[in-house]
Amino acid sequence: MVYSNKDKLDWTMVFIYEFGKRFGLTVKQAFNYLSRFKGIEFIDKHYDYAHTQSFESMIDDIATLCRRMGGELG
């Protein structure tokens, strides 16, 4: 299925907000962290899967990915 850029962007922005909320980060800090440690890249590449999961589940999964890439949150 093809998703619009707007749908992907809307979902990703909410994800970044929720990720930041979980770890006590501002939206900017969350975005920078997710960009640096490949979370945004994963979401972009695997949006078809990511957006069907709960934010809670995806936050856990992306946090694990980012830790494997050198991130140190939670």
Predicted model as a PDB file, atoms N, CA, C, CB and O in Angstrom, pLDDT in the B-factor column:
MODEL        1                                                                  
ATOM      1  N   MET A   1       0.837  -1.177   0.000  1.00 74.00           N  
ATOM      2  CA  MET A   1       0.000   0.000   0.000  1.00 74.00           C  
ATOM      3  C   MET A   1       0.888   1.249   0.000  1.00 74.00           C  
ATOM      4  CB  MET A   1      -0.956  -0.007   1.218  1.00 74.00           C  
ATOM      5  O   MET A   1       1.956   1.261   0.613  1.00 74.00           O  
ATOM      6  N   VAL A   2       0.445   2.276  -0.679  1.00 80.00           N  
ATOM      7  CA  VAL A   2       1.181   3.531  -0.738  1.00 80.00           C  
ATOM      8  C   VAL A   2       0.560   4.504   0.255  1.00 80.00           C  
ATOM      9  CB  VAL A   2       1.176   4.123  -2.180  1.00 80.00           C  
ATOM     10  O   VAL A   2      -0.654   4.710   0.262  1.00 80.00           O  
ATOM     11  N   TYR A   3       1.398   5.096   1.088  1.00 82.00           N  
ATOM     12  CA  TYR A   3       0.940   6.050   2.090  1.00 82.00           C  
ATOM     13  C   TYR A   3       1.371   7.445   1.678  1.00 82.00           C  
ATOM     14  CB  TYR A   3       1.491   5.695   3.495  1.00 82.00           C  
ATOM     15  O   TYR A   3       2.445   7.633   1.106  1.00 82.00           O  
ATOM     16  N   SER A   4       0.536   8.405   1.968  1.00 89.00           N  
ATOM     17  CA  SER A   4       0.881   9.787   1.620  1.00 89.00           C  
ATOM     18  C   SER A   4       1.974  10.293   2.563  1.00 89.00           C  
ATOM     19  CB  SER A   4      -0.376  10.711   1.691  1.00 89.00           C  
ATOM     20  O   SER A   4       2.101   9.836   3.699  1.00 89.00           O  
ATOM     21  N   ASN A   5       2.747  11.235   2.067  1.00 91.00           N  
ATOM     22  CA  ASN A   5       3.775  11.855   2.904  1.00 91.00           C  
ATOM     23  C   ASN A   5       3.149  12.520   4.121  1.00 91.00           C  
ATOM     24  CB  ASN A   5       4.581  12.882   2.096  1.00 91.00           C  
ATOM     25  O   ASN A   5       3.735  12.512   5.204  1.00 91.00           O  
ATOM     26  N   LYS A   6       1.969  13.092   3.952  1.00 93.00           N  
ATOM     27  CA  LYS A   6       1.284  13.746   5.070  1.00 93.00           C  
ATOM     28  C   LYS A   6       0.934  12.734   6.158  1.00 93.00           C  
ATOM     29  CB  LYS A   6       0.011  14.459   4.580  1.00 93.00           C  
ATOM     30  O   LYS A   6       1.129  13.009   7.342  1.00 93.00           O  
ATOM     31  N   ASP A   7       0.418  11.567   5.769  1.00 91.00           N  
ATOM     32  CA  ASP A   7       0.091  10.531   6.756  1.00 91.00           C  
ATOM     33  C   ASP A   7       1.346  10.097   7.511  1.00 91.00           C  
ATOM     34  CB  ASP A   7      -0.566   9.312   6.070  1.00 91.00           C  
ATOM     35  O   ASP A   7       1.336   9.980   8.736  1.00 91.00           O  
ATOM     36  N   LYS A   8       2.421   9.862   6.765  1.00 93.00           N  
ATOM     37  CA  LYS A   8       3.673   9.442   7.395  1.00 93.00           C  
ATOM     38  C   LYS A   8       4.201  10.517   8.337  1.00 93.00           C  
ATOM     39  CB  LYS A   8       4.724   9.116   6.331  1.00 93.00           C  
ATOM     40  O   LYS A   8       4.640  10.222   9.448  1.00 93.00           O  
ATOM     41  N   LEU A   9       4.154  11.757   7.886  1.00 94.00           N  
ATOM     42  CA  LEU A   9       4.656  12.858   8.702  1.00 94.00           C  
ATOM     43  C   LEU A   9       3.809  13.039   9.951  1.00 94.00           C  
ATOM     44  CB  LEU A   9       4.685  14.154   7.894  1.00 94.00           C  
ATOM     45  O   LEU A   9       4.346  13.213  11.045  1.00 94.00           O  
ATOM     46  N   ASP A  10       2.490  13.001   9.799  1.00 95.00           N  
ATOM     47  CA  ASP A  10       1.601  13.149  10.958  1.00 95.00           C  
ATOM     48  C   ASP A  10       1.871  12.066  11.997  1.00 95.00           C  
ATOM     49  CB  ASP A  10       0.130  13.097  10.517  1.00 95.00           C  
ATOM     50  O   ASP A  10       2.018  12.368  13.182  1.00 95.00           O  
ATOM     51  N   TRP A  11       1.938  10.819  11.567  1.00 94.00           N  
ATOM     52  CA  TRP A  11       2.174   9.718  12.501  1.00 94.00           C  
ATOM     53  C   TRP A  11       3.548   9.858  13.160  1.00 94.00           C  
ATOM     54  CB  TRP A  11       2.065   8.361  11.774  1.00 94.00           C  
ATOM     55  O   TRP A  11       3.690   9.658  14.366  1.00 94.00           O  
ATOM     56  N   THR A  12       4.544  10.200  12.366  1.00 96.00           N  
ATOM     57  CA  THR A  12       5.915  10.323  12.879  1.00 96.00           C  
ATOM     58  C   THR A  12       6.014  11.448  13.906  1.00 96.00           C  
ATOM     59  CB  THR A  12       6.905  10.575  11.724  1.00 96.00           C  
ATOM     60  O   THR A  12       6.712  11.309  14.910  1.00 96.00           O  
ATOM     61  N   MET A  13       5.330  12.548  13.664  1.00 97.00           N  
ATOM     62  CA  MET A  13       5.369  13.657  14.624  1.00 97.00           C  
ATOM     63  C   MET A  13       4.726  13.256  15.958  1.00 97.00           C  
ATOM     64  CB  MET A  13       4.652  14.894  14.041  1.00 97.00           C  
ATOM     65  O   MET A  13       5.239  13.600  17.023  1.00 97.00           O  
ATOM     66  N   VAL A  14       3.627  12.545  15.899  1.00 97.00           N  
ATOM     67  CA  VAL A  14       2.996  12.076  17.138  1.00 97.00           C  
ATOM     68  C   VAL A  14       3.926  11.076  17.834  1.00 97.00           C  
ATOM     69  CB  VAL A  14       1.604  11.423  16.844  1.00 97.00           C  
ATOM     70  O   VAL A  14       4.060  11.101  19.057  1.00 97.00           O  
ATOM     71  N   PHE A  15       4.559  10.204  17.063  1.00 97.00           N  
ATOM     72  CA  PHE A  15       5.490   9.241  17.648  1.00 97.00           C  
ATOM     73  C   PHE A  15       6.637   9.962  18.358  1.00 97.00           C  
ATOM     74  CB  PHE A  15       6.044   8.297  16.561  1.00 97.00           C  
ATOM     75  O   PHE A  15       6.988   9.609  19.483  1.00 97.00           O  
ATOM     76  N   ILE A  16       7.214  10.959  17.714  1.00 98.00           N  
ATOM     77  CA  ILE A  16       8.325  11.707  18.315  1.00 98.00           C  
ATOM     78  C   ILE A  16       7.870  12.354  19.625  1.00 98.00           C  
ATOM     79  CB  ILE A  16       8.859  12.789  17.330  1.00 98.00           C  
ATOM     80  O   ILE A  16       8.588  12.319  20.624  1.00 98.00           O  
ATOM     81  N   TYR A  17       6.678  12.942  19.612  1.00 98.00           N  
ATOM     82  CA  TYR A  17       6.134  13.556  20.824  1.00 98.00           C  
ATOM     83  C   TYR A  17       5.986  12.514  21.942  1.00 98.00           C  
ATOM     84  CB  TYR A  17       4.769  14.219  20.525  1.00 98.00           C  
ATOM     85  O   TYR A  17       6.408  12.744  23.075  1.00 98.00           O  
ATOM     86  N   GLU A  18       5.384  11.372  21.610  1.00 97.00           N  
ATOM     87  CA  GLU A  18       5.169  10.321  22.611  1.00 97.00           C  
ATOM     88  C   GLU A  18       6.492   9.732  23.105  1.00 97.00           C  
ATOM     89  CB  GLU A  18       4.290   9.208  22.029  1.00 97.00           C  
ATOM     90  O   GLU A  18       6.630   9.418  24.287  1.00 97.00           O  
ATOM     91  N   PHE A  19       7.447   9.584  22.216  1.00 98.00           N  
ATOM     92  CA  PHE A  19       8.768   9.087  22.592  1.00 98.00           C  
ATOM     93  C   PHE A  19       9.406  10.062  23.586  1.00 98.00           C  
ATOM     94  CB  PHE A  19       9.675   8.903  21.334  1.00 98.00           C  
ATOM     95  O   PHE A  19       9.928   9.652  24.623  1.00 98.00           O  
ATOM     96  N   GLY A  20       9.357  11.339  23.263  1.00 98.00           N  
ATOM     97  CA  GLY A  20       9.920  12.343  24.155  1.00 98.00           C  
ATOM     98  C   GLY A  20       9.243  12.355  25.509  1.00 98.00           C  
ATOM     99  O   GLY A  20       9.903  12.463  26.543  1.00 98.00           O  
ATOM    100  N   LYS A  21       7.922  12.243  25.502  1.00 98.00           N  
ATOM    101  CA  LYS A  21       7.160  12.219  26.750  1.00 98.00           C  
ATOM    102  C   LYS A  21       7.607  11.048  27.622  1.00 98.00           C  
ATOM    103  CB  LYS A  21       5.645  12.126  26.461  1.00 98.00           C  
ATOM    104  O   LYS A  21       7.786  11.200  28.830  1.00 98.00           O  
ATOM    105  N   ARG A  22       7.784   9.893  27.012  1.00 97.00           N  
ATOM    106  CA  ARG A  22       8.199   8.698  27.772  1.00 97.00           C  
ATOM    107  C   ARG A  22       9.551   8.898  28.447  1.00 97.00           C  
ATOM    108  CB  ARG A  22       8.263   7.477  26.848  1.00 97.00           C  
ATOM    109  O   ARG A  22       9.761   8.450  29.575  1.00 97.00           O  
ATOM    110  N   PHE A  23      10.475   9.580  27.747  1.00 97.00           N  
ATOM    111  CA  PHE A  23      11.833   9.705  28.260  1.00 97.00           C  
ATOM    112  C   PHE A  23      12.165  11.099  28.808  1.00 97.00           C  
ATOM    113  CB  PHE A  23      12.802   9.356  27.177  1.00 97.00           C  
ATOM    114  O   PHE A  23      13.327  11.394  29.086  1.00 97.00           O  
ATOM    115  N   GLY A  24      11.152  11.949  28.961  1.00 97.00           N  
ATOM    116  CA  GLY A  24      11.374  13.265  29.543  1.00 97.00           C  
ATOM    117  C   GLY A  24      12.159  14.212  28.643  1.00 97.00           C  
ATOM    118  O   GLY A  24      12.951  15.024  29.122  1.00 97.00           O  
ATOM    119  N   LEU A  25      11.933  14.103  27.337  1.00 98.00           N  
ATOM    120  CA  LEU A  25      12.637  14.934  26.364  1.00 98.00           C  
ATOM    121  C   LEU A  25      11.668  15.917  25.706  1.00 98.00           C  
ATOM    122  CB  LEU A  25      13.323  14.055  25.295  1.00 98.00           C  
ATOM    123  O   LEU A  25      10.470  15.654  25.598  1.00 98.00           O  
ATOM    124  N   THR A  26      12.206  17.041  25.273  1.00 98.00           N  
ATOM    125  CA  THR A  26      11.410  17.929  24.439  1.00 98.00           C  
ATOM    126  C   THR A  26      11.251  17.268  23.075  1.00 98.00           C  
ATOM    127  CB  THR A  26      12.071  19.345  24.313  1.00 98.00           C  
ATOM    128  O   THR A  26      11.935  16.291  22.769  1.00 98.00           O  
ATOM    129  N   VAL A  27      10.356  17.797  22.264  1.00 98.00           N  
ATOM    130  CA  VAL A  27      10.177  17.252  20.917  1.00 98.00           C  
ATOM    131  C   VAL A  27      11.481  17.372  20.129  1.00 98.00           C  
ATOM    132  CB  VAL A  27       9.025  17.984  20.175  1.00 98.00           C  
ATOM    133  O   VAL A  27      11.865  16.450  19.410  1.00 98.00           O  
ATOM    134  N   LYS A  28      12.151  18.501  20.267  1.00 98.00           N  
ATOM    135  CA  LYS A  28      13.423  18.706  19.554  1.00 98.00           C  
ATOM    136  C   LYS A  28      14.475  17.695  20.010  1.00 98.00           C  
ATOM    137  CB  LYS A  28      13.941  20.144  19.777  1.00 98.00           C  
ATOM    138  O   LYS A  28      15.171  17.112  19.179  1.00 98.00           O  
ATOM    139  N   GLN A  29      14.595  17.486  21.306  1.00 98.00           N  
ATOM    140  CA  GLN A  29      15.555  16.510  21.824  1.00 98.00           C  
ATOM    141  C   GLN A  29      15.216  15.098  21.343  1.00 98.00           C  
ATOM    142  CB  GLN A  29      15.585  16.552  23.360  1.00 98.00           C  
ATOM    143  O   GLN A  29      16.100  14.338  20.949  1.00 98.00           O  
ATOM    144  N   ALA A  30      13.942  14.763  21.380  1.00 98.00           N  
ATOM    145  CA  ALA A  30      13.512  13.437  20.925  1.00 98.00           C  
ATOM    146  C   ALA A  30      13.832  13.255  19.445  1.00 98.00           C  
ATOM    147  CB  ALA A  30      12.000  13.237  21.173  1.00 98.00           C  
ATOM    148  O   ALA A  30      14.356  12.215  19.046  1.00 98.00           O  
ATOM    149  N   PHE A  31      13.521  14.258  18.631  1.00 98.00           N  
ATOM    150  CA  PHE A  31      13.820  14.179  17.205  1.00 98.00           C  
ATOM    151  C   PHE A  31      15.320  14.016  16.971  1.00 98.00           C  
ATOM    152  CB  PHE A  31      13.304  15.427  16.480  1.00 98.00           C  
ATOM    153  O   PHE A  31      15.739  13.172  16.180  1.00 98.00           O  
ATOM    154  N   ASN A  32      16.121  14.817  17.653  1.00 98.00           N  
ATOM    155  CA  ASN A  32      17.572  14.727  17.471  1.00 98.00           C  
ATOM    156  C   ASN A  32      18.099  13.347  17.871  1.00 98.00           C  
ATOM    157  CB  ASN A  32      18.278  15.816  18.290  1.00 98.00           C  
ATOM    158  O   ASN A  32      18.935  12.773  17.173  1.00 98.00           O  
ATOM    159  N   TYR A  33      17.614  12.823  18.983  1.00 98.00           N  
ATOM    160  CA  TYR A  33      18.025  11.492  19.434  1.00 98.00           C  
ATOM    161  C   TYR A  33      17.621  10.429  18.414  1.00 98.00           C  
ATOM    162  CB  TYR A  33      17.407  11.173  20.810  1.00 98.00           C  
ATOM    163  O   TYR A  33      18.436   9.596  18.018  1.00 98.00           O  
ATOM    164  N   LEU A  34      16.367  10.466  17.997  1.00 98.00           N  
ATOM    165  CA  LEU A  34      15.877   9.466  17.040  1.00 98.00           C  
ATOM    166  C   LEU A  34      16.589   9.581  15.704  1.00 98.00           C  
ATOM    167  CB  LEU A  34      14.371   9.614  16.837  1.00 98.00           C  
ATOM    168  O   LEU A  34      16.816   8.568  15.042  1.00 98.00           O  
ATOM    169  N   SER A  35      16.942  10.773  15.298  1.00 97.00           N  
ATOM    170  CA  SER A  35      17.695  10.951  14.048  1.00 97.00           C  
ATOM    171  C   SER A  35      19.104  10.391  14.190  1.00 97.00           C  
ATOM    172  CB  SER A  35      17.754  12.443  13.654  1.00 97.00           C  
ATOM    173  O   SER A  35      19.580   9.657  13.324  1.00 97.00           O  
ATOM    174  N   ARG A  36      19.758  10.739  15.272  1.00 97.00           N  
ATOM    175  CA  ARG A  36      21.155  10.318  15.472  1.00 97.00           C  
ATOM    176  C   ARG A  36      21.303   8.800  15.570  1.00 97.00           C  
ATOM    177  CB  ARG A  36      21.715  10.962  16.731  1.00 97.00           C  
ATOM    178  O   ARG A  36      22.269   8.230  15.063  1.00 97.00           O  
ATOM    179  N   PHE A  37      20.348   8.159  16.219  1.00 98.00           N  
ATOM    180  CA  PHE A  37      20.484   6.725  16.477  1.00 98.00           C  
ATOM    181  C   PHE A  37      19.558   5.859  15.616  1.00 98.00           C  
ATOM    182  CB  PHE A  37      20.212   6.449  17.931  1.00 98.00           C  
ATOM    183  O   PHE A  37      19.194   4.750  16.008  1.00 98.00           O  
ATOM    184  N   LYS A  38      19.184   6.370  14.454  1.00 97.00           N  
ATOM    185  CA  LYS A  38      18.517   5.634  13.372  1.00 97.00           C  
ATOM    186  C   LYS A  38      17.051   5.286  13.593  1.00 97.00           C  
ATOM    187  CB  LYS A  38      19.245   4.395  13.131  1.00 97.00           C  
ATOM    188  O   LYS A  38      16.494   4.487  12.840  1.00 97.00           O  
ATOM    189  N   GLY A  39      16.412   5.867  14.607  1.00 97.00           N  
ATOM    190  CA  GLY A  39      14.994   5.601  14.827  1.00 97.00           C  
ATOM    191  C   GLY A  39      14.121   6.171  13.726  1.00 97.00           C  
ATOM    192  O   GLY A  39      13.190   5.507  13.269  1.00 97.00           O  
ATOM    193  N   ILE A  40      14.406   7.391  13.293  1.00 96.00           N  
ATOM    194  CA  ILE A  40      13.629   8.014  12.222  1.00 96.00           C  
ATOM    195  C   ILE A  40      13.818   7.239  10.922  1.00 96.00           C  
ATOM    196  CB  ILE A  40      14.042   9.493  12.035  1.00 96.00           C  
ATOM    197  O   ILE A  40      12.867   7.033  10.168  1.00 96.00           O  
ATOM    198  N   GLU A  41      15.033   6.819  10.671  1.00 96.00           N  
ATOM    199  CA  GLU A  41      15.309   6.027   9.463  1.00 96.00           C  
ATOM    200  C   GLU A  41      14.498   4.734   9.462  1.00 96.00           C  
ATOM    201  CB  GLU A  41      16.813   5.706   9.360  1.00 96.00           C  
ATOM    202  O   GLU A  41      13.941   4.347   8.435  1.00 96.00           O  
ATOM    203  N   PHE A  42      14.434   4.067  10.615  1.00 95.00           N  
ATOM    204  CA  PHE A  42      13.656   2.838  10.718  1.00 95.00           C  
ATOM    205  C   PHE A  42      12.180   3.109  10.440  1.00 95.00           C  
ATOM    206  CB  PHE A  42      13.830   2.208  12.108  1.00 95.00           C  
ATOM    207  O   PHE A  42      11.541   2.382   9.678  1.00 95.00           O  
ATOM    208  N   ILE A  43      11.646   4.151  11.057  1.00 95.00           N  
ATOM    209  CA  ILE A  43      10.231   4.483  10.852  1.00 95.00           C  
ATOM    210  C   ILE A  43       9.952   4.780   9.387  1.00 95.00           C  
ATOM    211  CB  ILE A  43       9.827   5.685  11.719  1.00 95.00           C  
ATOM    212  O   ILE A  43       8.955   4.317   8.834  1.00 95.00           O  
ATOM    213  N   ASP A  44      10.826   5.547   8.765  1.00 93.00           N  
ATOM    214  CA  ASP A  44      10.633   5.885   7.358  1.00 93.00           C  
ATOM    215  C   ASP A  44      10.652   4.632   6.487  1.00 93.00           C  
ATOM    216  CB  ASP A  44      11.713   6.868   6.893  1.00 93.00           C  
ATOM    217  O   ASP A  44       9.824   4.477   5.589  1.00 93.00           O  
ATOM    218  N   LYS A  45      11.592   3.751   6.757  1.00 94.00           N  
ATOM    219  CA  LYS A  45      11.749   2.540   5.954  1.00 94.00           C  
ATOM    220  C   LYS A  45      10.639   1.518   6.202  1.00 94.00           C  
ATOM    221  CB  LYS A  45      13.092   1.908   6.241  1.00 94.00           C  
ATOM    222  O   LYS A  45      10.242   0.789   5.293  1.00 94.00           O  
ATOM    223  N   HIS A  46      10.144   1.473   7.432  1.00 94.00           N  
ATOM    224  CA  HIS A  46       9.192   0.434   7.837  1.00 94.00           C  
ATOM    225  C   HIS A  46       7.873   1.019   8.332  1.00 94.00           C  
ATOM    226  CB  HIS A  46       9.802  -0.435   8.921  1.00 94.00           C  
ATOM    227  O   HIS A  46       7.227   0.449   9.212  1.00 94.00           O  
ATOM    228  N   TYR A  47       7.478   2.148   7.771  1.00 93.00           N  
ATOM    229  CA  TYR A  47       6.247   2.810   8.194  1.00 93.00           C  
ATOM    230  C   TYR A  47       5.045   1.887   8.061  1.00 93.00           C  
ATOM    231  CB  TYR A  47       6.021   4.078   7.380  1.00 93.00           C  
ATOM    232  O   TYR A  47       4.151   1.903   8.907  1.00 93.00           O  
ATOM    233  N   ASP A  48       5.020   1.084   7.006  1.00 92.00           N  
ATOM    234  CA  ASP A  48       3.869   0.200   6.787  1.00 92.00           C  
ATOM    235  C   ASP A  48       3.641  -0.721   7.985  1.00 92.00           C  
ATOM    236  CB  ASP A  48       4.074  -0.637   5.514  1.00 92.00           C  
ATOM    237  O   ASP A  48       2.495  -1.046   8.297  1.00 92.00           O  
ATOM    238  N   TYR A  49       4.685  -1.137   8.647  1.00 94.00           N  
ATOM    239  CA  TYR A  49       4.575  -1.951   9.864  1.00 94.00           C  
ATOM    240  C   TYR A  49       4.373  -1.053  11.096  1.00 94.00           C  
ATOM    241  CB  TYR A  49       5.843  -2.833  10.041  1.00 94.00           C  
ATOM    242  O   TYR A  49       3.469  -1.279  11.900  1.00 94.00           O  
ATOM    243  N   ALA A  50       5.229  -0.039  11.225  1.00 93.00           N  
ATOM    244  CA  ALA A  50       5.274   0.774  12.444  1.00 93.00           C  
ATOM    245  C   ALA A  50       3.926   1.404  12.781  1.00 93.00           C  
ATOM    246  CB  ALA A  50       6.316   1.861  12.300  1.00 93.00           C  
ATOM    247  O   ALA A  50       3.514   1.396  13.941  1.00 93.00           O  
ATOM    248  N   HIS A  51       3.246   1.944  11.793  1.00 91.00           N  
ATOM    249  CA  HIS A  51       2.013   2.676  12.102  1.00 91.00           C  
ATOM    250  C   HIS A  51       0.852   1.765  12.484  1.00 91.00           C  
ATOM    251  CB  HIS A  51       1.614   3.520  10.921  1.00 91.00           C  
ATOM    252  O   HIS A  51      -0.187   2.249  12.934  1.00 91.00           O  
ATOM    253  N   THR A  52       1.013   0.452  12.311  1.00 93.00           N  
ATOM    254  CA  THR A  52      -0.052  -0.469  12.705  1.00 93.00           C  
ATOM    255  C   THR A  52       0.113  -0.950  14.148  1.00 93.00           C  
ATOM    256  CB  THR A  52      -0.082  -1.665  11.760  1.00 93.00           C  
ATOM    257  O   THR A  52      -0.765  -1.626  14.685  1.00 93.00           O  
ATOM    258  N   GLN A  53       1.228  -0.603  14.767  1.00 94.00           N  
ATOM    259  CA  GLN A  53       1.510  -1.023  16.136  1.00 94.00           C  
ATOM    260  C   GLN A  53       1.122   0.081  17.106  1.00 94.00           C  
ATOM    261  CB  GLN A  53       2.997  -1.389  16.302  1.00 94.00           C  
ATOM    262  O   GLN A  53       0.958   1.234  16.707  1.00 94.00           O  
ATOM    263  N   SER A  54       0.978  -0.261  18.358  1.00 94.00           N  
ATOM    264  CA  SER A  54       0.685   0.762  19.365  1.00 94.00           C  
ATOM    265  C   SER A  54       1.916   1.646  19.548  1.00 94.00           C  
ATOM    266  CB  SER A  54       0.261   0.113  20.722  1.00 94.00           C  
ATOM    267  O   SER A  54       3.044   1.206  19.326  1.00 94.00           O  
ATOM    268  N   PHE A  55       1.690   2.889  19.954  1.00 90.00           N  
ATOM    269  CA  PHE A  55       2.827   3.771  20.214  1.00 90.00           C  
ATOM    270  C   PHE A  55       3.699   3.171  21.314  1.00 90.00           C  
ATOM    271  CB  PHE A  55       2.346   5.193  20.613  1.00 90.00           C  
ATOM    272  O   PHE A  55       4.926   3.223  21.232  1.00 90.00           O  
ATOM    273  N   GLU A  56       3.071   2.603  22.339  1.00 96.00           N  
ATOM    274  CA  GLU A  56       3.831   2.011  23.446  1.00 96.00           C  
ATOM    275  C   GLU A  56       4.788   0.931  22.933  1.00 96.00           C  
ATOM    276  CB  GLU A  56       2.872   1.414  24.500  1.00 96.00           C  
ATOM    277  O   GLU A  56       5.967   0.914  23.286  1.00 96.00           O  
ATOM    278  N   SER A  57       4.271   0.045  22.107  1.00 96.00           N  
ATOM    279  CA  SER A  57       5.086  -1.032  21.551  1.00 96.00           C  
ATOM    280  C   SER A  57       6.201  -0.484  20.664  1.00 96.00           C  
ATOM    281  CB  SER A  57       4.212  -2.000  20.756  1.00 96.00           C  
ATOM    282  O   SER A  57       7.344  -0.934  20.754  1.00 96.00           O  
ATOM    283  N   MET A  58       5.879   0.475  19.815  1.00 96.00           N  
ATOM    284  CA  MET A  58       6.886   1.035  18.912  1.00 96.00           C  
ATOM    285  C   MET A  58       7.932   1.835  19.674  1.00 96.00           C  
ATOM    286  CB  MET A  58       6.223   1.919  17.859  1.00 96.00           C  
ATOM    287  O   MET A  58       9.105   1.826  19.302  1.00 96.00           O  
ATOM    288  N   ILE A  59       7.530   2.521  20.728  1.00 97.00           N  
ATOM    289  CA  ILE A  59       8.517   3.239  21.539  1.00 97.00           C  
ATOM    290  C   ILE A  59       9.499   2.255  22.139  1.00 97.00           C  
ATOM    291  CB  ILE A  59       7.830   4.060  22.651  1.00 97.00           C  
ATOM    292  O   ILE A  59      10.706   2.497  22.118  1.00 97.00           O  
ATOM    293  N   ASP A  60       9.004   1.147  22.676  1.00 97.00           N  
ATOM    294  CA  ASP A  60       9.889   0.116  23.221  1.00 97.00           C  
ATOM    295  C   ASP A  60      10.840  -0.406  22.147  1.00 97.00           C  
ATOM    296  CB  ASP A  60       9.066  -1.043  23.810  1.00 97.00           C  
ATOM    297  O   ASP A  60      12.045  -0.518  22.376  1.00 97.00           O  
ATOM    298  N   ASP A  61      10.295  -0.722  20.977  1.00 96.00           N  
ATOM    299  CA  ASP A  61      11.109  -1.286  19.898  1.00 96.00           C  
ATOM    300  C   ASP A  61      12.139  -0.294  19.375  1.00 96.00           C  
ATOM    301  CB  ASP A  61      10.219  -1.743  18.759  1.00 96.00           C  
ATOM    302  O   ASP A  61      13.298  -0.653  19.168  1.00 96.00           O  
ATOM    303  N   ILE A  62      11.728   0.938  19.161  1.00 97.00           N  
ATOM    304  CA  ILE A  62      12.649   1.949  18.635  1.00 97.00           C  
ATOM    305  C   ILE A  62      13.699   2.310  19.683  1.00 97.00           C  
ATOM    306  CB  ILE A  62      11.875   3.212  18.193  1.00 97.00           C  
ATOM    307  O   ILE A  62      14.853   2.560  19.334  1.00 97.00           O  
ATOM    308  N   ALA A  63      13.322   2.343  20.953  1.00 97.00           N  
ATOM    309  CA  ALA A  63      14.300   2.604  22.016  1.00 97.00           C  
ATOM    310  C   ALA A  63      15.359   1.506  22.031  1.00 97.00           C  
ATOM    311  CB  ALA A  63      13.599   2.699  23.399  1.00 97.00           C  
ATOM    312  O   ALA A  63      16.544   1.787  22.215  1.00 97.00           O  
ATOM    313  N   THR A  64      14.940   0.265  21.839  1.00 97.00           N  
ATOM    314  CA  THR A  64      15.893  -0.850  21.773  1.00 97.00           C  
ATOM    315  C   THR A  64      16.824  -0.682  20.577  1.00 97.00           C  
ATOM    316  CB  THR A  64      15.147  -2.203  21.684  1.00 97.00           C  
ATOM    317  O   THR A  64      18.038  -0.842  20.706  1.00 97.00           O  
ATOM    318  N   LEU A  65      16.264  -0.363  19.422  1.00 97.00           N  
ATOM    319  CA  LEU A  65      17.077  -0.131  18.233  1.00 97.00           C  
ATOM    320  C   LEU A  65      18.091   0.977  18.490  1.00 97.00           C  
ATOM    321  CB  LEU A  65      16.187   0.226  17.030  1.00 97.00           C  
ATOM    322  O   LEU A  65      19.275   0.818  18.191  1.00 97.00           O  
ATOM    323  N   CYS A  66      17.634   2.095  19.041  1.00 97.00           N  
ATOM    324  CA  CYS A  66      18.531   3.227  19.282  1.00 97.00           C  
ATOM    325  C   CYS A  66      19.644   2.852  20.269  1.00 97.00           C  
ATOM    326  CB  CYS A  66      17.735   4.432  19.816  1.00 97.00           C  
ATOM    327  O   CYS A  66      20.788   3.272  20.094  1.00 97.00           O  
ATOM    328  N   ARG A  67      19.324   2.071  21.295  1.00 96.00           N  
ATOM    329  CA  ARG A  67      20.365   1.612  22.226  1.00 96.00           C  
ATOM    330  C   ARG A  67      21.404   0.777  21.496  1.00 96.00           C  
ATOM    331  CB  ARG A  67      19.747   0.796  23.380  1.00 96.00           C  
ATOM    332  O   ARG A  67      22.601   0.904  21.756  1.00 96.00           O  
ATOM    333  N   ARG A  68      20.957  -0.069  20.592  1.00 96.00           N  
ATOM    334  CA  ARG A  68      21.902  -0.893  19.810  1.00 96.00           C  
ATOM    335  C   ARG A  68      22.788  -0.033  18.913  1.00 96.00           C  
ATOM    336  CB  ARG A  68      21.136  -1.917  18.952  1.00 96.00           C  
ATOM    337  O   ARG A  68      23.892  -0.437  18.547  1.00 96.00           O  
ATOM    338  N   MET A  69      22.296   1.156  18.561  1.00 96.00           N  
ATOM    339  CA  MET A  69      23.056   2.074  17.712  1.00 96.00           C  
ATOM    340  C   MET A  69      23.897   3.056  18.544  1.00 96.00           C  
ATOM    341  CB  MET A  69      22.101   2.850  16.794  1.00 96.00           C  
ATOM    342  O   MET A  69      24.528   3.960  17.996  1.00 96.00           O  
ATOM    343  N   GLY A  70      23.898   2.871  19.860  1.00 96.00           N  
ATOM    344  CA  GLY A  70      24.730   3.712  20.714  1.00 96.00           C  
ATOM    345  C   GLY A  70      23.984   4.694  21.600  1.00 96.00           C  
ATOM    346  O   GLY A  70      24.603   5.395  22.399  1.00 96.00           O  
ATOM    347  N   GLY A  71      22.674   4.756  21.473  1.00 96.00           N  
ATOM    348  CA  GLY A  71      21.883   5.653  22.319  1.00 96.00           C  
ATOM    349  C   GLY A  71      21.833   5.131  23.752  1.00 96.00           C  
ATOM    350  O   GLY A  71      21.937   3.927  23.983  1.00 96.00           O  
ATOM    351  N   GLU A  72      21.677   6.029  24.700  1.00 91.00           N  
ATOM    352  CA  GLU A  72      21.732   5.626  26.093  1.00 91.00           C  
ATOM    353  C   GLU A  72      20.463   5.882  26.887  1.00 91.00           C  
ATOM    354  CB  GLU A  72      22.845   6.315  26.745  1.00 91.00           C  
ATOM    355  O   GLU A  72      20.494   5.806  28.115  1.00 91.00           O  
ATOM    356  N   LEU A  73      19.353   6.182  26.235  1.00 82.00           N  
ATOM    357  CA  LEU A  73      18.114   6.398  26.972  1.00 82.00           C  
ATOM    358  C   LEU A  73      17.536   5.083  27.461  1.00 82.00           C  
ATOM    359  CB  LEU A  73      17.096   7.125  26.103  1.00 82.00           C  
ATOM    360  O   LEU A  73      17.717   4.032  26.847  1.00 82.00           O  
ATOM    361  N   GLY A  74      16.828   5.171  28.597  1.00 60.00           N  
ATOM    362  CA  GLY A  74      16.034   4.098  29.170  1.00 60.00           C  
ATOM    363  C   GLY A  74      16.509   2.757  28.848  1.00 60.00           C  
ATOM    364  O   GLY A  74      15.913   1.770  29.281  1.00 60.00           O  
TER     365      GLY A  74                                                      
ENDMDL                                                                          
END                                                                             
